[in-house]
Amino acid sequence: MATPYRFTLGPWNIHPGADPFGPPVRPPVPFDDVLAAAVDLRFDGIQFHDDDAVPNLENLAPEALVREAREMRKRLDDLGLVPEFVAPRLWEHTHGIDGGYTSNCPAARTWAIERSKRAVDVALALGCSLIVMWPAREGTAVRESKNPIAASGQMLEAIDAILAAAPEVRIAIEPKPNEPVDHAFVPTIGHALALGARASDPARVGVLIETAHAILAGLDPSDEMGFALAAGKLWSVHLNDQNGLKFDQDKVFGAANLRGAFDQVRVLEAGRYADTGAFIGFDVKAQRTQRAGAATAHLATSRRIFELLVAKVRSFPERQAAECIATRDYESLERLVLEHLLAA
């Protein structure tokens, strides 16, 4: 039997519906309700920002931080859930206005590294070793405001500091080309892998690929996944969808490009992603028009589409496809794919 896929969600997937042009339209969701939703949806685990697991962590002594993280771990254990990763949330703090690791303020850079080390403490107390580095504000709105050569070194310094915090910790870099900054310093998987290769321990640095982030860079998410899988570096995925090169929409997986979603599932199957033990995450957000009582439907739909596409991939007529490829009859291959996707 094929290794079953494992699914996780994050608290940000169940949100009150605020956007840059409007206030919240649903009440805030208590963390207990997030955990309950994960159980109801038959998900396996939770993705954490550091302060999702330990609120107010910056004001806690190290012993108190570990104690609160262990209490959260017990809550997960009681529900049969596991933690997938912890990500230091640098982009919402006042010290991170100009970026964290690449800020022009030395004190802010020091803060960002220390906050990341505390995220490592949280992760280990939760029982996971994966740190996700989303360099959200590590970039510029005015290109001349930062030196990209220096910024690359600053990013590498942060990676090495996190790796040095504990020998078992691993880092998955989650690249994005823009938003909230105009231009990011680590925009693609290629950049992330190249940066990781320069780290003090490259074996402990991999990547997390988000569908929409690849599309925003003008790239095919399945190609990005294949590139990372070939290197043995795809340590998590955030599946969603994106309608063109605009703001990060976090649409339901497959909602804008069903064939693109099929190709992503196909490459995950070809790379035996489930066998690696890594998780499937859906970085999707409920539509602003959705009522509070049904504000998890986007997660259920994303999982259902993923599972249907797994079945489509496994039933794909590979022998016929191989014949088309052998004769360079790509028109017939195209029709074969389309008819397979449309077949009941």
C-alpha positions as CSV (number, residue, x, y, z in Angstrom):
1,M,0.0,0.0,0.0
2,A,1.1,3.5,-0.7
3,T,2.3,5.6,2.3
4,P,-0.7,7.7,3.4
5,Y,-0.3,11.5,3.2
6,R,-0.4,13.4,6.4
7,F,-2.1,16.8,6.7
8,T,-1.5,19.9,8.9
9,L,-3.1,23.3,9.2
10,G,-2.1,26.6,10.9
11,P,-4.1,29.0,13.0
12,W,-3.9,31.5,10.2
13,N,-6.0,29.2,8.0
14,I,-9.0,30.0,10.2
15,H,-9.1,33.7,10.4
16,P,-11.6,36.6,10.9
17,G,-11.5,37.8,7.3
18,A,-9.7,41.1,7.6
19,D,-7.8,42.3,4.5
20,P,-5.9,45.5,3.6
21,F,-9.2,47.1,2.5
22,G,-11.5,46.1,5.3
23,P,-11.8,45.1,9.0
24,P,-12.6,41.6,10.3
25,V,-16.0,40.2,9.4
26,R,-15.9,37.1,11.7
27,P,-15.1,36.8,15.4
28,P,-11.6,35.8,16.3
29,V,-11.0,32.1,16.6
30,P,-9.7,30.8,20.0
31,F,-6.8,28.4,19.7
32,D,-8.8,25.7,21.3
33,D,-11.2,26.0,18.4
34,V,-8.3,25.7,15.9
35,L,-7.3,22.4,17.6
36,A,-10.9,21.2,17.5
37,A,-11.2,22.0,13.8
38,A,-8.0,20.0,13.1
39,V,-9.5,17.0,14.8
40,D,-12.9,17.4,13.1
41,L,-11.3,17.7,9.7
42,R,-9.1,14.6,10.4
43,F,-5.9,16.5,10.0
44,D,-2.8,15.1,11.7
45,G,-1.0,18.1,13.0
46,I,-0.6,21.8,13.6
47,Q,1.8,24.4,12.1
48,F,2.9,27.0,14.5
49,H,4.3,30.5,14.6
50,D,6.3,30.7,17.8
51,D,3.8,32.9,19.5
52,D,0.9,30.7,18.5
53,A,2.4,28.1,20.8
54,V,3.7,30.5,23.5
55,P,1.9,33.8,23.5
56,N,4.0,36.7,24.9
57,L,7.1,34.7,24.5
58,E,9.4,37.7,24.4
59,N,8.5,38.6,28.0
60,L,9.0,35.1,29.4
61,A,12.1,33.7,31.1
62,P,13.6,30.7,29.3
63,E,12.2,28.3,31.9
64,A,8.7,29.7,31.6
65,L,8.8,29.6,27.8
66,V,9.8,25.9,27.8
67,R,7.1,25.2,30.4
68,E,4.3,26.8,28.3
69,A,5.5,25.0,25.2
70,R,5.4,21.7,27.0
71,E,1.9,22.4,28.1
72,M,0.9,23.0,24.5
73,R,2.6,19.7,23.6
74,K,0.4,18.0,26.2
75,R,-2.7,19.5,24.6
76,L,-1.7,18.2,21.2
77,D,-0.9,14.8,22.6
78,D,-4.3,14.6,24.3
79,L,-6.0,15.3,20.9
80,G,-3.7,12.9,18.9
81,L,-2.1,15.9,17.0
82,V,1.5,16.5,16.3
83,P,3.5,19.8,15.7
84,E,4.9,20.1,12.1
85,F,7.1,23.1,12.5
86,V,7.6,26.4,14.3
87,A,8.2,29.7,12.4
88,P,9.6,32.8,14.2
89,R,7.1,35.6,13.5
90,L,9.3,38.5,12.8
91,W,7.3,40.5,10.3
92,E,4.5,41.7,12.7
93,H,6.9,43.1,15.4
94,T,7.9,46.7,15.5
95,H,11.6,45.6,15.5
96,G,11.0,44.0,12.1
97,I,9.6,47.1,10.3
98,D,12.7,47.2,8.0
99,G,13.1,43.4,8.0
100,G,14.6,41.3,10.7
101,Y,17.7,39.5,9.5
102,T,18.5,42.1,6.9
103,S,17.4,45.3,8.7
104,N,19.6,48.3,8.4
105,C,19.5,48.5,12.2
106,P,22.1,46.3,13.9
107,A,20.0,46.0,17.0
108,A,17.0,44.8,15.0
109,R,19.2,42.1,13.3
110,T,20.3,41.0,16.8
111,W,16.7,40.9,17.9
112,A,15.7,38.8,14.9
113,I,18.3,36.2,15.6
114,E,17.6,36.0,19.3
115,R,13.8,35.7,18.6
116,S,14.6,32.8,16.2
117,K,16.7,31.1,18.8
118,R,13.7,31.3,21.2
119,A,11.6,29.7,18.4
120,V,14.0,26.8,18.4
121,D,13.4,26.4,22.2
122,V,9.7,26.4,21.6
123,A,10.0,23.8,18.8
124,L,12.1,21.4,20.8
125,A,9.8,21.7,23.8
126,L,6.8,21.0,21.5
127,G,8.6,17.9,20.2
128,C,9.5,19.0,16.6
129,S,12.8,20.0,15.1
130,L,11.7,21.9,12.0
131,I,12.0,25.7,11.8
132,V,10.4,27.4,8.9
133,M,12.1,30.6,7.8
134,W,9.7,32.8,5.8
135,P,11.8,35.9,5.0
136,A,8.7,38.1,4.8
137,R,10.3,41.5,5.1
138,E,13.8,40.5,4.1
139,G,13.9,42.7,1.0
140,T,13.2,46.3,0.0
141,A,10.6,48.7,-1.2
142,V,13.4,51.0,-2.4
143,R,16.1,48.8,-4.0
144,E,19.0,51.2,-3.1
145,S,18.1,51.1,0.6
146,K,20.0,47.9,1.2
147,N,23.1,46.2,-0.2
148,P,22.1,42.8,-1.6
149,I,25.7,41.4,-1.1
150,A,25.5,42.3,2.6
151,A,21.9,41.0,2.9
152,S,23.0,37.6,1.6
153,G,25.6,37.4,4.3
154,Q,23.1,38.6,6.9
155,M,20.6,35.8,5.9
156,L,23.4,33.3,6.1
157,E,24.4,34.5,9.5
158,A,20.8,34.0,10.7
159,I,20.7,30.5,9.3
160,D,23.9,29.5,10.9
161,A,22.8,31.0,14.3
162,I,19.6,28.9,14.2
163,L,21.5,25.8,13.2
164,A,24.0,26.4,16.1
165,A,21.1,26.7,18.6
166,A,20.6,22.9,18.6
167,P,22.2,20.0,16.7
168,E,18.9,18.4,15.8
169,V,17.2,21.5,14.4
170,R,16.5,21.7,10.7
171,I,15.5,24.8,8.7
172,A,13.0,24.9,5.8
173,I,13.2,28.2,3.9
174,E,9.9,29.3,2.4
175,P,10.7,31.7,-0.5
176,K,8.4,34.4,-1.9
177,P,9.3,37.0,-4.5
178,N,7.2,39.9,-3.1
179,E,4.6,41.0,-0.6
180,P,4.8,42.5,1.9
181,V,8.0,43.8,0.4
182,D,8.4,45.0,-3.2
183,H,11.4,42.7,-3.9
184,A,12.6,39.9,-1.7
185,F,16.1,38.7,-1.3
186,V,15.2,35.0,-1.4
187,P,12.5,35.0,-4.1
188,T,12.6,31.4,-5.4
189,I,13.5,27.8,-4.5
190,G,16.8,28.1,-6.4
191,H,17.8,31.1,-4.2
192,A,16.8,29.2,-1.1
193,L,18.7,26.1,-2.0
194,A,21.8,28.1,-3.0
195,L,21.7,29.9,0.3
196,G,21.3,26.7,2.2
197,A,24.3,25.2,0.4
198,R,26.5,27.9,1.9
199,A,25.3,27.2,5.5
200,S,27.5,25.8,8.2
201,D,25.6,22.5,7.9
202,P,23.9,22.3,4.5
203,A,22.4,18.9,5.2
204,R,20.1,20.6,7.7
205,V,18.7,23.3,5.4
206,G,15.8,22.5,3.0
207,V,12.8,24.3,1.6
208,L,9.1,24.7,1.9
209,I,7.3,25.4,-1.3
210,E,4.0,27.3,-1.5
211,T,2.0,27.0,-4.7
212,A,1.1,30.7,-4.8
213,H,4.6,31.9,-4.1
214,A,6.0,30.0,-7.1
215,I,3.2,31.4,-9.3
216,L,3.9,35.0,-8.1
217,A,7.5,34.4,-9.3
218,G,6.2,33.5,-12.7
219,L,7.2,29.8,-12.1
220,D,5.4,26.5,-12.3
221,P,5.0,25.1,-8.8
222,S,5.4,21.5,-10.0
223,D,8.7,22.3,-11.5
224,E,9.8,24.0,-8.3
225,M,8.7,20.9,-6.3
226,G,10.5,18.6,-8.7
227,F,13.7,20.7,-8.4
228,A,13.6,20.4,-4.6
229,L,12.6,16.7,-4.6
230,A,15.6,15.9,-6.9
231,A,17.9,17.5,-4.3
232,G,16.1,15.7,-1.4
233,K,15.2,19.1,0.1
234,L,11.4,19.3,-0.1
235,W,10.6,19.2,3.6
236,S,7.1,20.7,3.5
237,V,4.5,22.1,1.0
238,H,1.8,24.7,1.3
239,L,-0.7,23.9,-1.4
240,N,-3.2,26.6,-2.5
241,D,-3.9,28.4,-5.8
242,Q,-3.3,31.8,-7.3
243,N,-5.1,33.7,-10.1
244,G,-2.2,35.4,-11.9
245,L,0.6,37.7,-10.8
246,K,-1.1,39.8,-8.1
247,F,-1.4,39.7,-4.3
248,D,-1.1,36.4,-2.5
249,Q,-4.6,35.0,-2.7
250,D,-4.4,31.7,-0.8
251,K,-7.2,30.2,-2.8
252,V,-8.5,26.7,-2.4
253,F,-6.1,24.2,-3.9
254,G,-7.1,23.7,-7.6
255,A,-9.6,26.5,-7.6
256,A,-7.8,28.6,-10.3
257,N,-5.8,26.0,-12.2
258,L,-6.9,22.4,-11.8
259,R,-4.4,21.1,-14.3
260,G,-1.6,22.9,-12.4
261,A,-2.9,21.3,-9.2
262,F,-2.8,17.9,-11.0
263,D,0.8,18.4,-12.0
264,Q,1.8,19.3,-8.4
265,V,0.2,16.1,-7.1
266,R,1.8,14.1,-9.9
267,V,5.3,15.3,-9.1
268,L,4.7,14.7,-5.3
269,E,3.6,11.1,-6.2
270,A,6.6,10.7,-8.6
271,G,9.0,11.9,-5.9
272,R,7.4,9.6,-3.3
273,Y,6.9,12.7,-1.1
274,A,4.7,10.8,1.4
275,D,7.5,8.3,2.0
276,T,9.7,11.1,3.3
277,G,7.4,11.6,6.3
278,A,6.8,15.3,5.3
279,F,3.4,16.8,5.6
280,I,0.9,18.4,3.2
281,G,-0.2,21.8,4.4
282,F,-2.9,23.9,2.8
283,D,-2.1,27.6,3.1
284,V,-5.6,28.7,2.2
285,K,-7.9,31.3,3.7
286,A,-11.7,31.4,3.9
287,Q,-13.3,33.9,1.6
288,R,-14.3,37.1,3.2
289,T,-17.9,36.4,2.4
290,Q,-17.9,33.1,4.4
291,R,-20.0,33.0,7.6
292,A,-18.2,32.1,10.8
293,G,-19.9,28.7,11.1
294,A,-18.6,27.5,7.8
295,A,-15.1,29.1,7.9
296,T,-13.3,25.8,7.7
297,A,-14.9,24.6,4.4
298,H,-11.9,25.9,2.4
299,L,-9.7,23.4,4.3
300,A,-12.0,20.5,3.8
301,T,-12.4,21.4,0.1
302,S,-8.6,21.6,-0.4
303,R,-8.0,18.2,1.1
304,R,-10.8,16.7,-0.9
305,I,-9.5,18.1,-4.2
306,F,-6.0,16.9,-3.2
307,E,-7.3,13.4,-2.6
308,L,-9.3,13.3,-5.8
309,L,-6.2,14.4,-7.7
310,V,-4.1,11.7,-6.0
311,A,-6.6,9.2,-7.4
312,K,-6.4,10.8,-10.9
313,V,-2.6,10.6,-10.8
314,R,-2.6,7.0,-9.8
315,S,-5.2,6.1,-12.5
316,F,-3.5,8.1,-15.3
317,P,-2.8,5.9,-18.4
318,E,1.0,6.0,-18.2
319,R,1.5,3.4,-20.9
320,Q,-0.5,5.5,-23.4
321,A,1.4,8.6,-22.3
322,A,4.7,6.8,-22.8
323,E,3.7,5.9,-26.3
324,C,2.9,9.6,-27.1
325,I,6.2,10.7,-25.6
326,A,8.2,8.0,-27.5
327,T,6.7,9.2,-30.8
328,R,6.9,12.9,-29.9
329,D,3.1,13.1,-30.3
330,Y,2.6,15.8,-27.7
331,E,-0.8,16.8,-29.1
332,S,-2.1,13.4,-28.3
333,L,-0.5,13.6,-24.9
334,E,-2.2,16.9,-24.2
335,R,-5.6,15.4,-25.1
336,L,-4.9,12.4,-23.0
337,V,-4.3,14.6,-19.9
338,L,-7.4,16.8,-20.6
339,E,-9.7,13.8,-21.2
340,H,-8.4,12.1,-18.0
341,L,-9.0,15.2,-15.9
342,L,-12.5,15.6,-17.3
343,A,-13.5,11.9,-17.1
344,A,-16.0,11.1,-14.3
